[in-house]
Amino acid sequence: MARPAAGAVEERPDWTVLSDEEVVRRVRAGEAPLFEVLMRRYNQRLYRVARAILRDDAEAEDVMQHAYVEGYLHIGQFAGRAAFSTWLTKIAVYEALARVRRRGKELLSDPLPEGDEDAMSTLKSPRPDPEQQALQGEARALLEAAIDALPAAYRSVFVLREVEGLSTAETAECLDVSGEVVKTRLHRARALLREELLARAGVAASTAFSFHLSRCDRVVAAVFARLGVAERPKTH
């Protein structure tokens, strides 16, 4: 293979264009730093689903780190029957649920009996004041508060389906429930949030509970420190 000419700057490949499957294969083959691609790719999703269950930012971030460490250490067990992102999300869901159980808090069971739609009226969020809708930041905070007020079973489904954009089948796989359960819970979540609240907020659901770059960097560094893996050199 020809070497770069003297003084030439060698171009580094863009790892982000690799598929999950290719990254997993190469991590298994010994390219441990490449695991960073998967972390950065799914930080937002894991944070959102963990926070949907725990309603605690710091603990959600800790669950993310746990999921990545477990995912890395057991990557050889990934059989490819589902997408790697689903497999990783399930690790985060299981850890978050385990923490909920240890704290004796609400689990992801359906809080309303089948067909009991009238009971939803007691769970409606208060109507926002017009002044609260003036700024986008306030509107997003209002939307996030409304999502946080949902029962855990509905909150997790809503976040995966409406915020993260997963399909019904993917959401069902992540939460270990049937597709029909996902559809029912999503319907109830939407009813509780009320479309008018989402419209008044003026913010797309996909903007809720964003996981910003500085926190992303922190999680990547913390996971690699726990694993004893050197990060990939940065290209600037």
ZIZI-V70054 format. One record per pair of residues at least 12 apart in sequence whose ideal C-beta (glycine too) atoms are under 10 Angstrom apart, sorted by the first residue. I is the first residue (numbers start at 1). GAP is how many residues later the second one is. Records with the same first field share a line. If there is no record, write none. Layout:
I: GAP / GAP
This chain:
11: 224
12: 220 / 221 / 222 / 223
13: 222
14: 221
15: 16 / 18 / 19 / 21 / 22 / 25 / 217
16: 21 / 24 / 25
17: 20
18: 16 / 19 / 20 / 23
19: 65
20: 17 / 18 / 21 / 22 / 58 / 60 / 63 / 64 / 65 / 67 / 68
21: 57 / 59 / 62 / 63
22: 12 / 15
23: 12 / 13 / 14 / 15 / 18 / 61
24: 14 / 47 / 51 / 52 / 54 / 56 / 60 / 63
25: 50
27: 44 / 45 / 48 / 49 / 202
28: 47 / 48 / 50
31: 201
32: 40 / 43 / 192 / 195 / 196 / 197 / 198 / 199 / 200
33: 191 / 196 / 197 / 198 / 199 / 200
34: 195 / 198
35: 33 / 36 / 37 / 40 / 185 / 188 / 189 / 192 / 194 / 196 / 197
36: 32 / 184 / 185 / 187 / 188 / 193 / 195 / 196
37: 183 / 195
38: 30 / 33 / 34 / 37 / 46 / 47 / 50
39: 25 / 26 / 28 / 29 / 32 / 33 / 49 / 177 / 180 / 181 / 184 / 185
40: 173 / 176 / 177 / 179 / 180
41: 43 / 44 / 47
42: 22 / 25 / 26 / 29 / 42 / 43 / 46 / 47 / 50 / 122
43: 18 / 21 / 25 / 168 / 169 / 170 / 172 / 173 / 174 / 175 / 176 / 177
44: 20 / 119 / 120 / 162 / 165 / 166 / 167 / 168 / 171 / 172
45: 19 / 40 / 43 / 44 / 47 / 114 / 115 / 118 / 119 / 120 / 121 / 129 / 166
46: 14 / 15 / 17 / 18 / 19 / 20 / 21 / 22 / 25 / 39 / 42 / 43 / 45 / 46 / 47 / 49 / 50 / 118 / 165 / 173
47: 13 / 14 / 16 / 17 / 45 / 162 / 163 / 164 / 165 / 168 / 169 / 172
48: 12 / 41 / 44 / 99 / 108 / 111 / 112 / 115 / 116 / 160 / 161 / 162 / 163
49: 14 / 15 / 18 / 40 / 41 / 43 / 44 / 47 / 106 / 107 / 110 / 111 / 114 / 115 / 117 / 122 / 125 / 126 / 160
50: 12 / 13 / 14 / 16 / 17 / 39 / 42 / 43 / 45 / 46 / 47 / 49 / 106 / 109
51: 12 / 13 / 45 / 93 / 96 / 97 / 104 / 105 / 108 / 157 / 158 / 160
52: 41 / 44 / 56 / 95 / 96 / 98 / 100 / 102 / 103 / 104 / 105 / 106 / 107 / 108 / 111 / 112 / 156 / 157
53: 39 / 40 / 42 / 43 / 44 / 46 / 47 / 52 / 53 / 54 / 55 / 99 / 100 / 102 / 103 / 106 / 122
54: 41 / 42 / 43 / 45 / 46 / 49 / 51 / 98
55: 45 / 50 / 51 / 92 / 93 / 94 / 97 / 100
56: 40 / 43
57: 152 / 154 / 158
59: 37 / 40 / 41 / 44
60: 32 / 36 / 39 / 149 / 151
61: 150 / 154 / 157 / 158 / 161
62: 33 / 34 / 37 / 157 / 160
63: 28 / 29 / 30 / 31 / 32 / 33 / 34 / 35 / 36
64: 24 / 28 / 31 / 32 / 147 / 151 / 152 / 155 / 158 / 159
65: 27 / 30 / 153 / 154 / 155 / 157 / 158 / 160 / 161
66: 25 / 26 / 28 / 29 / 30 / 32 / 33 / 157 / 160
67: 21 / 22 / 23 / 24 / 25 / 26 / 27 / 28 / 29 / 156
68: 20 / 23 / 24 / 151 / 152 / 154 / 155 / 156 / 158 / 159
69: 22 / 153 / 154 / 155 / 157 / 158
70: 18 / 21 / 22 / 24 / 25
71: 13 / 16 / 17 / 18 / 19 / 20 / 21 / 152
72: 16 / 151 / 152 / 154 / 155 / 157
73: 153 / 154
74: 13 / 17
75: 12 / 13
81: 92
82: 87 / 88 / 91 / 92
83: 83 / 87 / 90 / 91
85: 79 / 81 / 85 / 89
86: 80 / 83 / 84 / 85 / 86 / 87 / 88
87: 86 / 87
88: 86
89: 71 / 75 / 77 / 81 / 82 / 84 / 85 / 86
90: 83 / 84 / 85 / 86
91: 83
92: 82
93: 15 / 63 / 67 / 81 / 82 / 83
94: 80 / 82
96: 12 / 56 / 60
97: 55 / 59 / 78 / 79
100: 52
105: 47
106: 45 / 46 / 47 / 49
107: 45 / 46
108: 43 / 44 / 45 / 46 / 47 / 48 / 49 / 67 / 68 / 69 / 77
109: 42 / 43 / 44
110: 41 / 43 / 44 / 67 / 71 / 74 / 75 / 78
111: 12 / 39 / 40 / 41 / 42 / 43 / 74 / 77
112: 39 / 41 / 42 / 72 / 73 / 76 / 80
114: 70
115: 69
116: 72
117: 70 / 71 / 74
119: 69
120: 34 / 68 / 69 / 71 / 72 / 74
121: 70 / 71
123: 26 / 27 / 28 / 31 / 65 / 68 / 69 / 70
124: 22 / 25 / 67 / 68 / 69 / 70 / 73
125: 17 / 18 / 20 / 21 / 22 / 23 / 24 / 25 / 67 / 68 / 69 / 72
126: 19 / 20 / 23 / 71
127: 67 / 69 / 70 / 73
128: 14 / 15 / 17 / 18 / 68 / 69 / 72 / 73
129: 13
130: 70
132: 68 / 69
133: 67 / 68 / 69 / 70
134: 68
135: 67
136: 65 / 66 / 67 / 71
137: 66
138: 63 / 64 / 65
139: 59 / 61 / 62 / 63 / 64 / 68
140: 61 / 62 / 63 / 64 / 65 / 67 / 68 / 69 / 70
141: 60 / 62 / 67
142: 55 / 56 / 58 / 59 / 60 / 61
143: 20 / 50 / 54 / 55 / 57 / 58 / 59 / 60 / 61 / 62 / 64 / 65 / 66
144: 19 / 57 / 59 / 61 / 63 / 64 / 65 / 66
145: 56
146: 46 / 47 / 48 / 51 / 52 / 55 / 62
147: 12 / 15 / 16 / 42 / 45 / 46 / 51 / 58 / 61 / 62
148: 60 / 61
149: 43 / 44
150: 35 / 38 / 39 / 42 / 43
151: 34 / 37 / 38 / 41
153: 22 / 24 / 28 / 31 / 32 / 35 / 36
154: 30 / 31 / 32 / 33 / 34 / 35 / 36 / 37 / 38 / 39
155: 30 / 34 / 37
156: 15 / 18 / 19 / 21 / 26 / 29 / 33
157: 14 / 15 / 17 / 18 / 20 / 24 / 25 / 26 / 27 / 28 / 29 / 30 / 31 / 32
158: 13 / 27 / 28 / 30 / 31 / 32 / 34 / 35 / 47 / 50
159: 12 / 30 / 46 / 49 / 50
160: 12 / 14 / 15 / 22 / 26
161: 21 / 22 / 24 / 25 / 28 / 29 / 44
162: 24 / 27 / 28 / 31 / 36 / 42 / 43 / 44 / 46
163: 41 / 42 / 43 / 44 / 45 / 46 / 47
164: 41 / 42 / 45
165: 40 / 41
166: 16
167: 12 / 15
168: 12 / 13 / 14 / 15 / 18
169: 13
170: 12
171: 12 / 14 / 15
193: 12
217: 14
220: 12
